[in-house]
């Protein structure tokens, strides 16, 4: 197996959000592992296989990309060969 093209890092803010969500949502750990695998190989979604969107009018450092995984949303930036996760959140049923 090839080594991942990108290394995936988290911010302290992201870590706090994960720690807060994990006890109530046991499926989050699996979603997070899958997200890391996706981001390590294709953070720009050049293959078109993933639910990744480049967000409009979002500055670098605020999570310019969003990965959708079930009800969870991961926001991240790509800096060279590093993917930096900034946000993890839950999309509520009553969003719309």
TORKOL-4160 file (C-alpha; in steps of 0.2 Angstrom, whole numbers, padded with zeros to 4 digits, m for minus):
96
<pt num="1" X="0000" Y="0000" Z="0000"/>
<pt num="2" X="0006" Y="0017" Z="m0004"/>
<pt num="3" X="0010" Y="0030" Z="0009"/>
<pt num="4" X="m0003" Y="0044" Z="0011"/>
<pt num="5" X="0001" Y="0059" Z="0000"/>
<pt num="6" X="m0005" Y="0071" Z="0014"/>
<pt num="7" X="m0003" Y="0071" Z="0033"/>
<pt num="8" X="m0019" Y="0075" Z="0042"/>
<pt num="9" X="m0017" Y="0086" Z="0058"/>
<pt num="10" X="m0030" Y="0093" Z="0070"/>
<pt num="11" X="m0032" Y="0110" Z="0079"/>
<pt num="12" X="m0035" Y="0111" Z="0098"/>
<pt num="13" X="m0052" Y="0118" Z="0094"/>
<pt num="14" X="m0056" Y="0103" Z="0083"/>
<pt num="15" X="m0050" Y="0091" Z="0097"/>
<pt num="16" X="m0062" Y="0100" Z="0109"/>
<pt num="17" X="m0077" Y="0098" Z="0097"/>
<pt num="18" X="m0073" Y="0079" Z="0095"/>
<pt num="19" X="m0071" Y="0076" Z="0113"/>
<pt num="20" X="m0088" Y="0085" Z="0116"/>
<pt num="21" X="m0097" Y="0075" Z="0102"/>
<pt num="22" X="m0090" Y="0058" Z="0104"/>
<pt num="23" X="m0099" Y="0052" Z="0120"/>
<pt num="24" X="m0116" Y="0056" Z="0113"/>
<pt num="25" X="m0112" Y="0049" Z="0095"/>
<pt num="26" X="m0103" Y="0032" Z="0095"/>
<pt num="27" X="m0103" Y="0032" Z="0076"/>
<pt num="28" X="m0092" Y="0048" Z="0076"/>
<pt num="29" X="m0076" Y="0038" Z="0078"/>
<pt num="30" X="m0079" Y="0027" Z="0063"/>
<pt num="31" X="m0084" Y="0043" Z="0053"/>
<pt num="32" X="m0068" Y="0052" Z="0059"/>
<pt num="33" X="m0057" Y="0037" Z="0054"/>
<pt num="34" X="m0065" Y="0037" Z="0036"/>
<pt num="35" X="m0063" Y="0056" Z="0035"/>
<pt num="36" X="m0044" Y="0054" Z="0039"/>
<pt num="37" X="m0042" Y="0041" Z="0026"/>
<pt num="38" X="m0051" Y="0051" Z="0012"/>
<pt num="39" X="m0041" Y="0067" Z="0017"/>
<pt num="40" X="m0024" Y="0059" Z="0017"/>
<pt num="41" X="m0027" Y="0053" Z="m0001"/>
<pt num="42" X="m0038" Y="0065" Z="m0010"/>
<pt num="43" X="m0042" Y="0082" Z="0000"/>
<pt num="44" X="m0046" Y="0091" Z="m0016"/>
<pt num="45" X="m0058" Y="0078" Z="m0022"/>
<pt num="46" X="m0050" Y="0077" Z="m0039"/>
<pt num="47" X="m0057" Y="0059" Z="m0041"/>
<pt num="48" X="m0075" Y="0066" Z="m0038"/>
<pt num="49" X="m0079" Y="0051" Z="m0027"/>
<pt num="50" X="m0082" Y="0061" Z="m0010"/>
<pt num="51" X="m0094" Y="0073" Z="m0003"/>
<pt num="52" X="m0081" Y="0087" Z="m0002"/>
<pt num="53" X="m0085" Y="0105" Z="m0006"/>
<pt num="54" X="m0074" Y="0121" Z="m0008"/>
<pt num="55" X="m0083" Y="0134" Z="0002"/>
<pt num="56" X="m0085" Y="0151" Z="m0005"/>
<pt num="57" X="m0079" Y="0167" Z="0003"/>
<pt num="58" X="m0070" Y="0157" Z="0017"/>
<pt num="59" X="m0053" Y="0163" Z="0022"/>
<pt num="60" X="m0038" Y="0151" Z="0024"/>
<pt num="61" X="m0037" Y="0146" Z="0042"/>
<pt num="62" X="m0056" Y="0145" Z="0044"/>
<pt num="63" X="m0059" Y="0128" Z="0035"/>
<pt num="64" X="m0060" Y="0132" Z="0016"/>
<pt num="65" X="m0066" Y="0114" Z="0012"/>
<pt num="66" X="m0080" Y="0104" Z="0019"/>
<pt num="67" X="m0081" Y="0085" Z="0020"/>
<pt num="68" X="m0099" Y="0078" Z="0023"/>
<pt num="69" X="m0100" Y="0061" Z="0031"/>
<pt num="70" X="m0117" Y="0056" Z="0036"/>
<pt num="71" X="m0124" Y="0069" Z="0048"/>
<pt num="72" X="m0106" Y="0075" Z="0052"/>
<pt num="73" X="m0097" Y="0089" Z="0044"/>
<pt num="74" X="m0078" Y="0091" Z="0044"/>
<pt num="75" X="m0070" Y="0108" Z="0039"/>
<pt num="76" X="m0052" Y="0109" Z="0034"/>
<pt num="77" X="m0038" Y="0118" Z="0025"/>
<pt num="78" X="m0025" Y="0111" Z="0014"/>
<pt num="79" X="m0008" Y="0119" Z="0017"/>
<pt num="80" X="0005" Y="0111" Z="0005"/>
<pt num="81" X="0005" Y="0092" Z="0010"/>
<pt num="82" X="m0004" Y="0095" Z="0026"/>
<pt num="83" X="m0023" Y="0094" Z="0029"/>
<pt num="84" X="m0028" Y="0104" Z="0045"/>
<pt num="85" X="m0045" Y="0100" Z="0052"/>
<pt num="86" X="m0053" Y="0115" Z="0060"/>
<pt num="87" X="m0071" Y="0110" Z="0064"/>
<pt num="88" X="m0081" Y="0095" Z="0067"/>
<pt num="89" X="m0100" Y="0097" Z="0069"/>
<pt num="90" X="m0116" Y="0088" Z="0068"/>
<pt num="91" X="m0130" Y="0093" Z="0056"/>
<pt num="92" X="m0146" Y="0093" Z="0065"/>
<pt num="93" X="m0162" Y="0086" Z="0058"/>
<pt num="94" X="m0171" Y="0102" Z="0059"/>
<pt num="95" X="m0157" Y="0112" Z="0049"/>
<pt num="96" X="m0169" Y="0116" Z="0035"/>
